[in-house]
Amino acid sequence: MTQPPVTEINLSELRLGHYVILDLGWMAHPFPRSSFLVTSERELDTLRSLKIKRVRVDLSRSEFPEAETPPATGTADATATDAGSVAATASPPPRSPDPALGGLEVHRAAQERAERHFQEGARCFKSVTALVDKQPEAAAAQAQAFVNGLLTEMSSHGESAIRLLDQVMGDRHAQHAVNVMVLCLLLGKAVGLSEAEIDALGQAAFLHDVGKLKLPTPVRNLDDSLTPAQRKAYESHVAHGVDIGRSMKLANPVLQAIAQHHEAVDGTGFPTGCKGERISRQAQVLALVNRYDGLCNPWNPARALTPHEAVSRLFASSRARFDAQVLQAFIRMMGVYPPGSIVQLSDGRFAQVHVVNASRPLKPTLLVHAPGQKEQPFQVVDLAQLPSVSVQRSLRADQLPRAVLDDLAPRARYCYFFERAVQGTGSEGPAA
């Protein structure tokens, strides 16, 4: 019987040439990607050392020498097991030093720290939402403590950079809440809000969709397929959120931002259609970030925009909805090519933007594709250190050559966290 392209096999059946798909996060394995071609005995040894018994493989991407075919799933005999044992105890062949390895190790360590903090936020959100009905004030205290912790950490950084996360798993509502909160805290600082105002903004951003807990599941997410009645029910999550916020005894600035997080400065928002200065500064920031995350991470993944496309959409066709100063600060902060953007460089190489420093938005840190390097198909490159190289254009994933797409493996969701910015030298013009 013909095997499907993606199948699951025992680790004892795994061998050189298999394209593996690890259903694990960054911290659960030492590889730079969760999907890759197994090209060395060292990689086999490492895979066999993981605390898993079976692994998914993509046979359509696997590359076996001399047109060999992989053993069928579940048919490994004693010989195959013995061969696997020999391979597992064999010493890895000597390797030449990789000049990019040091940068990659630093990148991985920063990635793991950011993802750990993000997941802590997602767990906190789930804990808060579990408490709001019976212990609303306890829920508020948990949310306040988490936001305060992030503000303390952010203030110790000086300038912050924004890092793209990799394998973020779990509840999408929790991810949205943390994603929006992180970007709101950074943007609130960028537009000059006071510490108290940023604190209120962080709480509002974390809790802005809490009213959806009162809605039936089919209307919790905005979709073109909603009927007018369903759309009205969806919009009621704002009022529900304010009611829950009052039960939590949230401060008035927090309640106002929750109440206005779908309003627009041109009066086209909901629920009241208020405009201009009637919308609080915190709500203006929250509305913009909420919209950006909705464009990048819609409930229907087929409608997702790349981060570059989302920023372009906000500026080109939606800028009337947002305060001009807030929008300009957001674009400066995220860069023309925000983290997650797939780009082609002026030297022809392909890359993904991973870290953007707001003080040097045109010189992000990238994962640059390294053709022909199967064991390490990309390098961590800081464009601030390469004055002769620049980003030439943004691409969608489907515009990449197949080999590049397989190696860069663009993620299905775009989530962010902040870290201390590394200050470069030289000057750079503002983002367009």
Residue pairs with C-beta under 8 A, 6 or more apart in sequence:
3 59
3 72
3 73
4 59
5 58
5 59
5 60
6 21
6 56
6 57
6 58
6 59
6 60
7 56
7 57
7 59
7 73
8 54
8 55
8 56
8 57
8 73
9 18
9 54
9 55
9 57
9 70
9 71
9 73
9 74
10 53
10 54
10 73
10 74
10 76
11 47
11 48
11 50
11 52
11 53
11 54
11 55
11 84
12 76
12 80
12 81
12 84
13 70
13 71
13 73
13 76
13 80
13 84
14 20
14 38
14 44
14 47
14 48
14 55
14 57
14 84
15 38
15 44
15 70
15 87
16 38
16 39
16 40
16 41
16 44
17 37
17 38
17 39
17 62
17 63
17 64
17 65
17 68
17 70
18 37
18 38
18 57
18 62
18 70
19 35
19 36
19 37
19 38
19 57
19 58
19 59
19 60
19 61
19 62
19 63
19 406
20 35
20 36
20 37
20 38
20 47
20 55
20 56
20 57
20 58
21 34
21 35
21 55
21 56
21 57
21 58
22 28
22 29
22 31
22 34
22 35
22 50
22 55
22 56
23 34
23 56
24 34
24 50
24 52
24 167
25 34
25 115
25 166
25 167
25 168
25 169
26 34
26 108
26 111
26 112
26 115
26 166
26 167
27 112
27 115
27 116
28 50
29 46
29 50
30 46
31 43
31 46
32 104
32 108
32 376
32 378
33 407
33 409
34 166
34 167
34 409
35 58
35 406
35 409
36 43
36 377
36 407
37 61
37 62
37 63
37 374
37 406
38 44
38 47
39 374
39 375
40 92
40 93
40 375
41 87
41 90
41 92
41 93
42 92
42 93
42 95
43 375
44 87
44 88
45 87
45 88
45 90
45 92
47 55
48 84
48 87
48 88
57 70
59 70
61 406
62 70
64 70
71 80
76 84
98 376
100 370
100 376
100 379
100 380
101 376
103 379
103 380
103 381
104 376
104 379
104 380
106 380
107 354
107 365
107 367
107 380
110 163
110 419
111 163
111 165
111 166
113 419
114 163
114 165
114 417
114 418
114 419
115 165
115 166
115 167
115 168
115 417
117 417
118 165
118 168
118 178
118 182
118 415
118 417
119 168
119 170
120 146
121 146
121 150
121 174
121 177
121 178
121 181
121 182
122 170
122 171
122 174
122 175
122 177
122 178
123 174
124 142
124 143
124 146
125 171
125 173
125 174
125 177
125 178
125 206
126 171
126 174
127 139
127 142
128 139
128 142
128 143
128 206
128 207
128 210
129 139
129 210
129 213
131 138
131 139
131 142
132 139
132 210
132 213
132 244
132 247
132 248
136 244
136 247
136 248
136 249
137 248
137 249
139 248
140 248
140 249
140 250
143 203
143 206
143 207
144 203
146 206
147 181
147 185
147 199
147 202
147 203
147 206
148 199
150 181
150 182
150 185
150 202
151 185
151 195
151 198
151 199
151 202
154 160
154 185
154 186
154 189
154 418
157 418
157 419
157 420
157 421
158 420
158 421
159 357
159 358
159 359
159 420
159 421
159 423
160 186
160 189
160 358
160 418
160 419
160 420
160 421
161 355
161 356
161 357
161 358
161 418
161 419
161 420
161 421
161 422
162 183
162 186
162 333
162 334
162 338
162 339
162 355
162 356
162 358
162 416
162 417
162 418
163 339
163 354
163 355
163 416
163 417
163 418
163 419
164 339
164 340
164 352
164 353
164 354
164 355
164 411
164 414
164 415
164 416
165 415
165 416
165 417
166 411
167 411
168 175
168 411
168 413
168 415
172 297
172 299
172 413
173 209
173 212
173 220
175 297
175 413
175 415
176 209
176 293
176 297
177 205
177 206
177 207
177 208
177 209
178 206
178 415
179 293
179 297
179 414
179 415
179 416
180 205
180 206
180 208
180 286
180 289
180 290
180 293
181 202
181 205
181 206
182 416
182 417
182 418
183 289
183 292
183 293
183 416
184 201
184 202
184 204
184 205
184 285
184 286
184 289
185 198
185 201
185 202
185 205
185 418
186 333
186 358
186 418
187 285
187 288
187 289
187 326
187 329
187 330
187 333
188 197
188 198
188 201
188 202
188 282
188 285
189 198
190 329
190 330
190 332
190 333
190 358
191 281
191 285
191 325
191 326
191 329
193 201
193 281
193 282
193 285
197 253
197 281
197 282
200 251
200 253
200 254
200 257
200 282
201 257
201 282
201 285
201 286
203 250
203 251
203 254
204 253
204 254
204 257
204 258
204 261
204 282
204 283
204 286
205 257
205 286
205 289
207 241
207 244
207 245
207 248
207 250
207 254
207 258
208 241
208 257
208 258
208 261
208 286
208 290
209 237
209 241
210 240
210 241
210 244
210 245
210 258
211 236
211 237
211 238
211 239
211 240
211 241
211 242
211 243
211 244
211 258
212 220
212 237
212 240
212 241
213 240
213 244
214 236
214 237
214 240
214 244
215 233
215 234
215 236
215 237
215 240
216 233
218 230
219 226
219 230
219 233
219 234
220 234
220 237
221 234
221 299
222 231
222 234
222 294
222 299
223 299
223 300
226 234
235 262
235 270
235 271
236 271
238 258
238 259
238 261
238 262
238 270
238 271
239 259
239 271
241 258
241 259
242 255
242 258
242 259
245 254
245 255
245 258
246 255
250 258
253 280
253 282
256 280
256 282
256 283
257 280
257 282
257 283
257 286
259 283
260 269
260 274
260 279
260 280
260 283
260 286
260 287
261 283
261 286
261 287
261 290
262 269
262 270
262 271
262 287
262 290
263 269
263 270
263 272
263 273
263 274
263 275
263 279
263 283
263 287
264 275
264 287
264 320
264 321
264 322
265 275
265 276
265 279
265 284
265 320
265 321
265 322
265 323
266 275
266 320
266 321
267 273
267 274
267 275
267 276
268 321
269 287
269 321
279 287
281 326
284 322
284 323
284 326
285 326
287 321
287 322
288 314
288 322
288 323
288 326
288 327
288 330
289 330
291 314
291 318
291 321
291 322
292 310
292 311
292 314
292 330
293 414
295 304
295 305
295 309
295 310
295 313
295 314
296 304
296 305
296 306
296 307
296 310
296 340
296 413
296 414
297 304
297 413
297 414
297 415
298 304
301 412
304 412
305 313
306 340
306 341
306 342
306 394
306 396
306 397
307 334
307 337
307 338
307 339
307 340
307 341
307 353
307 414
308 336
308 337
308 338
308 341
308 343
308 394
309 394
309 396
310 338
311 330
311 331
311 334
311 336
311 338
314 322
314 327
314 330
314 331
315 327
315 331
319 327
331 431
332 358
332 361
332 430
332 431
333 356
333 358
333 361
334 356
334 361
335 353
335 356
335 358
335 361
335 362
335 364
335 431
336 361
336 362
336 391
336 431
336 432
337 343
337 353
337 356
337 364
337 391
337 394
338 353
338 356
339 353
339 354
339 355
339 356
339 364
339 414
339 416
340 352
340 353
340 410
340 411
340 414
341 352
341 353
341 394
342 350
342 351
342 352
342 394
342 395
342 396
342 397
342 399
342 400
342 408
342 410
343 350
343 351
343 352
343 353
343 366
343 391
343 392
343 393
343 394
343 395
344 350
344 351
344 391
344 392
344 393
344 395
345 351
345 366
345 368
345 389
345 390
345 391
345 392
346 388
346 389
346 390
346 391
346 392
347 389
349 368
349 369
350 368
350 369
350 395
350 400
350 401
350 404
350 408
351 366
351 367
351 368
351 369
351 378
351 381
351 408
352 366
352 367
352 408
352 410
353 364
353 365
353 366
353 391
354 364
354 365
354 366
354 367
354 380
355 364
355 365
355 419
356 364
356 365
357 363
357 364
357 384
357 421
357 422
357 423
357 424
358 421
359 421
359 423
359 424
360 384
360 424
360 428
361 428
361 430
361 431
362 383
362 390
362 391
362 428
362 429
362 431
363 382
363 383
363 384
363 424
363 428
364 383
364 391
365 380
365 381
365 382
365 383
366 380
366 381
366 382
366 383
367 378
367 379
367 380
367 381
367 408
368 378
368 379
368 380
368 381
369 377
369 378
369 404
369 407
369 408
370 376
370 377
370 378
370 379
371 403
377 407
378 407
378 408
382 422
382 424
383 389
383 390
383 391
384 424
384 425
384 426
385 424
387 426
397 405
397 410
400 408
